Every structure is written in C-alpha cells, then in structure tokens.
Amino acid sequence: MQMVTPQIENFLANSSMIRRMFEAAIELRKKYGADAVCDFSLGNPDLVPPPAIVNGLRDLVGQVERPGGLGYMPNAGYPDVREKLAEYLAREQQMPLQSEHVIITCGAAGGINAFFRAVLEAGDEVVCPAPYFVEYGFYAGNYGGVLKPVKSTPGDFRLDLAGLEAAINDKTRVMLVNSPNNPSGAVYSADELQQLSAILNRATAKYGRPIYLLSDEPYRFLAFDGIDVPAILPLYPYSLVIGSFSKNLALAGERVGYIATNPTMPGVQQLMAALTLTNRILGYVNAPCIGQRLMLAALGTQADASAYVRRRQKMASVLSDAGIDYTLPAGTFYFFPKVPGNVTDTEFVAMLTEERILAVPGSGFGYPGYFRLALCVDERFIDQARPGFIAAAKRARA
Ligand code: PLP
C-alpha cells in the first residue's frame, strides 16, 4: 500500500544517515548512561540565551495582556520588528535597506522554503558548493527543484569557481552559498564572492532570467580570529541574505529568521510581495510573535560564544593528538576533518561509535571521506573523547 508519495519515500531513505546517528545516540545512552556518550552529531546550540532575551520575556508579560496581544499580524512580520531589523542589516550589509526589503520568517529554514516556493519551477536547479547543509536538497525538492552540488576544494573547502560556472545552465535559478559553512567551517572571502558574482552576472545575461545569489548565514556571528564575513548584497543585484537567530541568540526553538533582499534588485517589489505570500500559503502564516518580540529585545547582542572558542581549541588538540587531518574552522561550531587511514567515512564513524563518540559521515553533506563534529556539548566531553579518537584513528590506519 502506497502510504506516502514516492518522493517522500526517497527523502526518508536519504535522510537515514542523520537518523541513524540519532538512533545510535539513544541506544548508546541507554546502554552506558548519558555521561558516557560524547555526542558531536547534532548542531543544536547549547548556550544560555543572552540576558536581553530573559529580560525581554519578562517585559512581554505586560505587552500581551491586551486583546489580540498574541494574535495574527501582517504575514511579513511586526512592522516595528522589520524596521529595526532593516536598520541593523543596512549597517551590516552596507546597503540602504528599509523594512520593505526584510521579511521575518520561521527561522532560516522557513525563509529558504518561502524563497524556493516563490522562484522555483519543476526541474529548476539550485547550484551549491559541497559540503552543504543536508536539508537544502529536501527544500529544493519540496518545489520540484533539484540541488546540484559542486565540490569545494578538498581540505580547505574554497569555492571551485570554475566548477560552479560549469554547473550553470538554462535551468539554473539559484546559487546557494552558506558562509560560515556548515559543516566545513569555511568563510568565503570577498574575492571569491566577487568572482562568483561576476560569473552570475554573465550567466544571468546569457540565459535571460535572474539567477539569484542566496547567502544562508545563520553562523555569521561565529567567525574566529577577527576574520571578516563579507556582505553579499553589495556584490550582485539579484542577491538575498537569509539569516537566523537560532544560533546567535540560542533561540532555535522559537523559529525566528529573516530574508533581506538587495534593495537595488530590479523587480524587488514583486519578489517581496511573492515572499510575503509564500510565507503565508506554505502555512507558516507569520513567524511566532513571542520569538519576534524577543529577537527585537536582543537585536545586536548575542549569547556568550566564548565556549565555542575554547571547544574549538580543545578539539583541535584532540584531533592533532589522534593524527587526524583537519583545517581549523574559520567560523561555526563544526569541524570537518579527513577520515584517517583507508576506511570510508561511514566505517570510521562506526569505529568512533564503538568508542562512544558520535559524529556524522561527510557523505551526509555531499562530501565523502570526511566527517562532521558539532561542538554543541560541554567541553569535558571533548577531553573525554580524546582516547577514543586516538584508538579509532589507530584502528582506521591499521
Ligand atoms: N542553514 C544552515 C546552514 C544551518 O546549519 C541551519 C541549522 O542548523 C539552518 C539553515 C536552519 O536554521 P533555522 O533554525 O534558523 O531554521
């Protein structure tokens, strides 16, 4: 009996890698106890939200105690929230953004879906550098789109500009970049992004319909050693930024993100009207009201990210001790090291699991031969995992 569509059946089969890690974590915890498992599989921020969120929540009690205090709102979000966010993003992106160029979405995930719904037709392609956030393929597939990954350079994960250009054809609708990158931790330079924009300008002129440059930036706040995360909007007319407060305000469960469009984009008004509509008809209707209010109260602040700096140093020393090759991530709370020895990424992840260490194989991000570690656990688990990494790497090399 056909219970679900063949496409969803296929999606279920393809999402099994992360699901397997999730199930492995439950099994291991049941067997050995929660403290015995070093779980680096999930990118779920474990920080305390900043004080502005807690204070904002207190202030809300007075604000919602009125008719409609928690009622519907315009689909694009509260007008004052959009206005303040536009002011903030105008400074960040060095562009004259106004509230009409910003809509508040249900996280970055909701934003990407609203955007794809507005611009993708069946068979349209979304080109993106690999490794990439695994959900992108599902999001494009929701609207008949096809994700077309292009491998970044091995080890340092720079954009393969020639490869990206070669992947573009008359079906290409979106170039999707994510910097700082999940899972590689790479931050694309202004030079790389300028070259990419030049490619897109040429391709848009050649094919006669806009190829959008979508920059997914939930980790913009988490770039190390003073590295600059370049603004995307000044580089290319058909550009958009999707951002999120899930990670910087530790607000992932409240589902607040945004789409900001280049104010100089030809046809920007129609695109914004379309995004407001798709946000509604996808059933999100609007981003949660409490989340929007909290975001406004905390805009410009962030959770104390110093823990990620310490965890990054510690994980680097653990991997070095184990003789595992890695590039120090320039941003994000992920590491994406190379699998040691002659085993596959899934085999190595299984070896780590035997050491009660959970990681995700690079194949799950379109990049076999590597594995992802998410540093969203207490630092002591990184110390605890040291002997396990050393033992698994030794086995992989044997
Ligand atoms: N994009 C990337 C690259 C992510 O890593 C994530 C979450 O982990 C998202 C989008 C979704 O974020 P949000 O919680 O804002 O929907």
Residues whose N, C-alpha, C, O or C-beta is under 5 A from the ligand:
A	BS01	PLP	G43 C106 G107 A108 A109 G110 F133 N178 N182 D216 P218 S244 S246 A252 V256 G257
